[in-house]
Amino acid sequence: MKKSTKFKTGMLLMSLAVAAGATTAAILLQKKREEEVYHEAELKAMDELEQMMRAESDCGSCACAEECAAADASYQDTFDEEVPEEAAEEAEEQPSDEDETSEAE
């Protein structure tokens, strides 16, 4: 009877060891997959950044630089035109200090 108990205990320990090994292997495999996905995403981001940098440097040296400058200038002109109108309206709404002193006298 002692051999049977020892055998069962040995089989139980061996099955636990196999289960632990399988779990460890599964975890390592999952980590490897995550690292591969991360690495691929990192490479893709680096490629996109490189393309953006190339596009910026290409724009500065080609004919599209004039188009970009013209578009930027027209945007700035639109912005500059709107600001003085708003400032003029605000100035009309607020009485000046000179008006207040002349009314007080």
N, CA, C and O of each residue as an XYZ file, in Angstrom:
420
protein
N       0.794     -1.163      0.000
C       0.000      0.000      0.000
C       0.862      1.262      0.000
O       0.443      2.288     -0.536
N       2.005      1.208      0.565
C       2.884      2.356      0.609
C       3.369      2.708     -0.783
O       3.544      3.885     -1.100
N       3.592      1.688     -1.628
C       4.047      1.968     -2.982
C       2.968      2.695     -3.756
O       3.272      3.604     -4.528
N       1.743      2.324     -3.570
C       0.630      2.939     -4.265
C       0.487      4.412     -3.860
O       0.251      5.265     -4.714
N       0.626      4.706     -2.596
C       0.535      6.079     -2.111
C       1.704      6.894     -2.638
O       1.524      8.040     -3.051
N       2.903      6.315     -2.629
C       4.073      7.013     -3.156
C       3.908      7.246     -4.653
O       4.268      8.307     -5.162
N       3.379      6.282     -5.339
C       3.175      6.391     -6.785
C       2.172      7.504     -7.090
O       2.393      8.318     -7.987
N       1.077      7.534     -6.344
C       0.053      8.557     -6.557
C       0.619      9.948     -6.258
O       0.350     10.907     -6.982
N       1.398     10.041     -5.193
C       2.001     11.318     -4.834
C       2.989     11.763     -5.915
O       3.031     12.937     -6.286
N       3.768     10.827     -6.407
C       4.725     11.129     -7.479
C       4.012     11.573     -8.748
O       4.449     12.521     -9.400
N       2.944     10.915     -9.101
C       2.176     11.266    -10.297
C       1.535     12.652    -10.129
O       1.487     13.441    -11.073
N       1.050     12.934     -8.923
C       0.448     14.232     -8.655
C       1.485     15.340     -8.793
O       1.224     16.369     -9.417
N       2.661     15.125     -8.210
C       3.731     16.126     -8.320
C       4.185     16.307     -9.762
O       4.445     17.423    -10.211
N       4.274     15.191    -10.479
C       4.687     15.271    -11.869
C       3.642     16.019    -12.710
O       4.007     16.809    -13.581
N       2.363     15.781    -12.461
C       1.326     16.480    -13.223
C       1.312     17.971    -12.876
O       1.055     18.809    -13.741
N       1.589     18.300    -11.606
C       1.691     19.703    -11.218
C       2.874     20.382    -11.906
O       2.777     21.531    -12.339
N       3.987     19.663    -12.002
C       5.165     20.205    -12.672
C       4.890     20.419    -14.160
O       5.298     21.433    -14.726
N       4.214     19.489    -14.783
C       3.863     19.621    -16.204
C       2.922     20.812    -16.400
O       3.085     21.585    -17.344
N       1.946     20.957    -15.515
C       0.999     22.073    -15.615
C       1.732     23.409    -15.421
O       1.468     24.379    -16.132
N       2.642     23.446    -14.464
C       3.411     24.668    -14.236
C       4.282     24.987    -15.442
O       4.388     26.149    -15.832
N       4.900     23.985    -16.034
C       5.723     24.184    -17.228
C       4.891     24.682    -18.402
O       5.307     25.583    -19.130
N       3.713     24.091    -18.582
C       2.836     24.519    -19.676
C       2.369     25.953    -19.467
O       2.296     26.732    -20.417
N       2.055     26.297    -18.233
C       1.628     27.667    -17.927
C       2.761     28.645    -18.197
O       2.542     29.699    -18.795
N       3.950     28.310    -17.767
C       5.110     29.169    -18.002
C       5.359     29.347    -19.493
O       5.639     30.453    -19.954
N       5.256     28.256    -20.242
C       5.458     28.335    -21.693
C       4.408     29.228    -22.340
O       4.723     30.011    -23.236
N       3.155     29.112    -21.887
C       2.087     29.942    -22.441
C       2.329     31.414    -22.133
O       2.118     32.273    -22.989
N       2.770     31.706    -20.918
C       3.045     33.088    -20.533
C       4.191     33.659    -21.362
O       4.108     34.789    -21.844
N       5.246     32.889    -21.526
C       6.386     33.353    -22.322
C       5.998     33.582    -23.777
O       6.454     34.541    -24.400
N       5.165     32.715    -24.314
C       4.699     32.864    -25.691
C       3.860     34.128    -25.845
O       3.996     34.857    -26.827
N       2.997     34.380    -24.875
C       2.171     35.586    -24.910
C       3.032     36.848    -24.834
O       2.785     37.816    -25.552
N       4.042     36.833    -23.961
C       4.939     37.987    -23.850
C       5.684     38.224    -25.155
O       5.884     39.364    -25.573
N       6.092     37.126    -25.794
C       6.805     37.260    -27.062
C       5.897     37.891    -28.114
O       6.340     38.743    -28.884
N       4.637     37.481    -28.151
C       3.685     38.056    -29.112
C       3.479     39.541    -28.837
O       3.440     40.351    -29.763
N       3.346     39.897    -27.549
C       3.163     41.301    -27.195
C       4.378     42.131    -27.605
O       4.234     43.251    -28.096
N       5.561     41.584    -27.403
C       6.781     42.289    -27.794
C       6.834     42.485    -29.306
O       7.261     43.537    -29.780
N       6.402     41.480    -30.063
C       6.395     41.593    -31.518
C       5.423     42.670    -31.972
O       5.736     43.467    -32.855
N       4.243     42.689    -31.364
C       3.247     43.700    -31.723
C       3.769     45.090    -31.374
O       3.636     46.026    -32.163
N       4.362     45.220    -30.188
C       4.924     46.501    -29.770
C       6.033     46.937    -30.725
O       6.101     48.102    -31.117
N       6.886     46.010    -31.092
C       7.997     46.314    -31.989
C       7.470     46.755    -33.354
O       7.986     47.708    -33.938
N       6.451     46.072    -33.862
C       5.869     46.450    -35.152
C       5.253     47.841    -35.072
O       5.411     48.644    -35.991
N       4.552     48.131    -33.976
C       3.947     49.455    -33.814
C       5.019     50.536    -33.715
O       4.856     51.636    -34.242
N       6.105     50.213    -33.038
C       7.208     51.163    -32.902
C       7.838     51.447    -34.267
O       8.124     52.599    -34.592
N       8.051     50.409    -35.058
C       8.613     50.596    -36.398
C       7.676     51.417    -37.284
O       8.119     52.281    -38.041
N       6.387     51.138    -37.179
C       5.413     51.890    -37.978
C       5.425     53.360    -37.587
O       5.397     54.231    -38.456
N       5.466     53.644    -36.295
C       5.499     55.038    -35.831
C       6.771     55.735    -36.297
O       6.736     56.901    -36.690
N       7.883     55.029    -36.253
C       9.143     55.616    -36.713
C       9.090     55.912    -38.204
O       9.578     56.952    -38.646
N       8.498     55.001    -38.991
C       8.364     55.228    -40.429
C       7.481     56.442    -40.718
O       7.798     57.258    -41.583
N       6.364     56.554    -39.983
C       5.475     57.692    -40.185
C       6.178     59.003    -39.841
O       6.040     59.995    -40.557
N       6.922     59.004    -38.753
C       7.665     60.205    -38.369
C       8.699     60.563    -39.423
O       8.879     61.734    -39.758
N       9.372     59.557    -39.938
C      10.381     59.788    -40.968
C       9.742     60.364    -42.230
O      10.305     61.263    -42.854
N       8.563     59.850    -42.610
C       7.859     60.364    -43.777
C       7.424     61.810    -43.561
O       7.516     62.634    -44.471
N       6.948     62.116    -42.353
C       6.542     63.490    -42.058
C       7.734     64.437    -42.137
O       7.623     65.543    -42.667
N       8.861     64.001    -41.612
C      10.048     64.845    -41.639
C      10.531     65.050    -43.065
O      10.968     66.142    -43.429
N      10.451     63.986    -43.879
C      10.844     64.100    -45.283
C       9.916     65.060    -46.008
O      10.366     65.869    -46.820
N       8.615     64.973    -45.718
C       7.641     65.841    -46.372
C       7.902     67.297    -46.000
O       7.793     68.181    -46.851
N       8.243     67.556    -44.741
C       8.538     68.927    -44.327
C       9.791     69.448    -45.027
O       9.823     70.592    -45.480
N      10.812     68.616    -45.113
C      12.045     69.070    -45.754
C      11.845     69.201    -47.257
O      12.436     70.083    -47.881
N      11.026     68.341    -47.849
C      10.740     68.442    -49.276
C       9.959     69.718    -49.569
O      10.181     70.362    -50.594
N       9.053     70.081    -48.677
C       8.218     71.259    -48.893
C       9.066     72.525    -48.900
O       8.783     73.452    -49.660
N      10.080     72.577    -48.085
C      10.926     73.761    -48.015
C      11.774     73.950    -49.252
O      12.227     75.063    -49.518
N      12.002     72.899    -50.016
C      12.910     73.012    -51.151
C      12.212     72.904    -52.498
O      12.875     72.884    -53.535
N      10.870     72.833    -52.502
C      10.200     72.640    -53.786
C       9.229     73.778    -54.068
O       9.133     74.729    -53.292
N       8.525     73.678    -55.157
C       7.596     74.722    -55.585
C       6.396     74.827    -54.653
O       5.766     75.881    -54.575
N       6.080     73.771    -53.962
C       4.901     73.839    -53.084
C       5.145     74.755    -51.897
O       4.202     75.108    -51.190
N       6.373     75.141    -51.667
C       6.674     76.062    -50.570
C       5.985     77.399    -50.807
O       5.507     78.025    -49.861
N       5.928     77.845    -52.071
C       5.244     79.090    -52.387
C       3.755     78.976    -52.120
O       3.141     79.905    -51.595
N       3.171     77.840    -52.479
C       1.754     77.617    -52.232
C       1.476     77.591    -50.738
O       0.493     78.170    -50.276
N       2.337     76.922    -49.982
C       2.166     76.860    -48.529
C       2.268     78.248    -47.923
O       1.481     78.601    -47.045
N       3.232     79.042    -48.385
C       3.411     80.393    -47.872
C       2.210     81.269    -48.217
O       1.774     82.078    -47.398
N       1.676     81.111    -49.425
C       0.509     81.901    -49.831
C      -0.708     81.524    -49.005
O      -1.469     82.396    -48.589
N      -0.897     80.248    -48.767
C      -2.025     79.797    -47.953
C      -1.886     80.302    -46.527
O      -2.871     80.711    -45.913
N      -0.677     80.275    -46.000
C      -0.438     80.753    -44.646
C      -0.664     82.261    -44.571
O      -1.239     82.759    -43.603
N      -0.219     82.978    -45.580
C      -0.396     84.431    -45.593
C      -1.873     84.793    -45.668
O      -2.317     85.715    -44.984
N      -2.638     84.081    -46.489
C      -4.068     84.387    -46.591
C      -4.771     84.066    -45.275
O      -5.704     84.769    -44.888
N      -4.346     83.040    -44.601
C      -4.914     82.712    -43.295
C      -4.586     83.815    -42.295
O      -5.452     84.243    -41.532
N      -3.343     84.273    -42.298
C      -2.939     85.330    -41.378
C      -3.689     86.627    -41.687
O      -4.068     87.354    -40.769
N      -3.906     86.924    -42.973
C      -4.645     88.129    -43.351
C      -6.067     88.073    -42.819
O      -6.585     89.069    -42.315
N      -6.690     86.927    -42.929
C      -8.049     86.756    -42.424
C      -8.082     86.964    -40.920
O      -8.983     87.618    -40.396
N      -7.116     86.415    -40.243
C      -7.041     86.541    -38.788
C      -6.782     87.988    -38.391
O      -7.394     88.493    -37.450
N      -5.883     88.654    -39.099
C      -5.541     90.036    -38.778
C      -6.723     90.974    -39.015
O      -6.893     91.943    -38.275
N      -7.541     90.704    -40.032
C      -8.689     91.556    -40.323
C      -9.749     91.450    -39.243
O     -10.400     92.444    -38.922
N      -9.936     90.274    -38.679
C     -10.982     90.061    -37.685
C     -10.636     90.717    -36.353
O     -11.529     91.238    -35.683
N      -9.416     90.708    -35.966
C      -9.014     91.217    -34.659
C      -9.261     92.709    -34.515
O      -9.842     93.095    -33.501
N      -8.868     93.594    -35.449
C      -9.112     95.022    -35.270
C     -10.599     95.374    -35.188
O     -10.968     96.277    -34.437
N     -11.462     94.681    -35.944
C     -12.893     94.960    -35.881
C     -13.420     94.685    -34.483
O     -14.188     95.478    -33.938
N     -13.012     93.570    -33.905
C     -13.454     93.231    -32.559
C     -12.904     94.237    -31.554
O     -13.610     94.634    -30.627
N     -11.671     94.645    -31.726
C     -11.077     95.618    -30.819
C     -11.790     96.961    -30.942
O     -11.990     97.639    -29.934
N     -12.176     97.359    -32.147
C     -12.880     98.616    -32.342
C     -14.253     98.567    -31.680
O     -14.668     99.547    -31.062
N     -14.951     97.472    -31.791
C     -16.254     97.324    -31.146
C     -16.119     97.406    -29.632
O     -16.941     98.044    -28.973
N     -15.111     96.779    -29.079
C     -14.893     96.825    -27.632
C     -14.552     98.235    -27.183
O     -14.975     98.659    -26.108
N     -13.796     98.964    -27.988
C     -13.426    100.336    -27.646
C     -14.654    101.238    -27.644
O     -14.744    102.138    -26.810
N     -15.603    101.022    -28.554
C     -16.821    101.817    -28.599
C     -17.691    101.551    -27.383
O     -18.341    102.465    -26.875
N     -17.710    100.320    -26.914
C     -18.545     99.947    -25.777
C     -18.018    100.519    -24.471
O     -18.816    100.860    -23.598
N     -16.721    100.637    -24.307
C     -16.130    101.107    -23.064
C     -15.842    102.608    -23.175
O     -15.183    103.036    -24.123
N     -16.322    103.406    -22.230
C     -16.015    104.844    -22.301
C     -14.563    105.089    -21.948
O     -13.992    104.379    -21.120
N     -13.981    106.062    -22.554
C     -12.578    106.376    -22.298
C     -12.466    107.182    -21.016
O     -13.471    107.681    -20.509
N     -11.252    107.317    -20.483
C     -11.002    108.079    -19.259
C     -11.242    109.569    -19.488
O     -11.677    110.260    -18.567
N     -10.974    110.081    -20.681
C     -11.157    111.495    -20.978
C     -12.631    111.868    -20.916
O     -12.985    112.944    -20.435
N     -13.518    110.948    -21.420
C     -14.943    111.213    -21.388
C     -15.436    111.306    -19.952
O     -16.276    112.150    -19.638
N     -14.935    110.468    -19.099
C     -15.364    110.454    -17.705
C     -14.928    111.727    -16.986
O     -15.687    112.267    -16.181
N     -13.720    112.215    -17.261
C     -13.223    113.420    -16.572
C     -13.948    114.654    -17.095
O     -14.220    115.563    -16.310
N     -14.270    114.728    -18.363
C     -14.968    115.897    -18.900
C     -16.412    115.947    -18.372
O     -16.949    117.034    -18.159
N     -17.036    114.796    -18.162
C     -18.395    114.753    -17.625
C     -18.397    115.143    -16.158
O     -19.353    115.755    -15.683
N     -17.352    114.801    -15.443
C     -17.281    115.095    -14.021
C     -17.125    116.595    -13.783
O     -17.593    117.086    -12.756
N     -16.498    117.336    -14.674
C     -16.251    118.769    -14.481
C     -17.445    119.526    -14.792
O     -17.442    120.753    -14.691
